[in-house]
């Protein structure tokens, strides 16, 4: 059997290395494509508010809290308001709950709180650009509620009548 020379051994090694590199590149590309597909799938799932792990649920939770929309609408109408003015416009909210709501809205970047070193101290609240961007959907919900409240109340009355029969 003929002995391989150094040139043919190097060529075989290079061919083997090239094949291995191609196989590695193909495997890496396949893995990258699978990861990208999984990432895209996870991103799409992350954008599905009905998915339990969807991060956008925090926004729905914030908007769905009892006083959030009232505070945002009060700030829309009043511009910059002090705590007492906000409480008066929102109505029926305790100071503790209003404070908690304002802190949460500030933490979410929907409102800004400005404290002044006056005597007595003064604090004012106003909407941020992000908060302003939420007003259109809230206005739509408000308009729907105001337009359909008679139907909702009538349905409640029918349900209550059915329960008492």
Secondary structure as UniProt FT lines:
FT   HELIX           6..46
FT   TURN            49..50
FT   TURN            52..53
FT   TURN            55..56
FT   HELIX           57..64
FT   TURN            66..67
FT   HELIX           68..78
FT   STRAND          81..82
FT   HELIX           83..90
FT   HELIX           95..107
FT   TURN            108..109
FT   STRAND          111..116
FT   STRAND          122..127
FT   HELIX           129..133
FT   HELIX           135..164
//
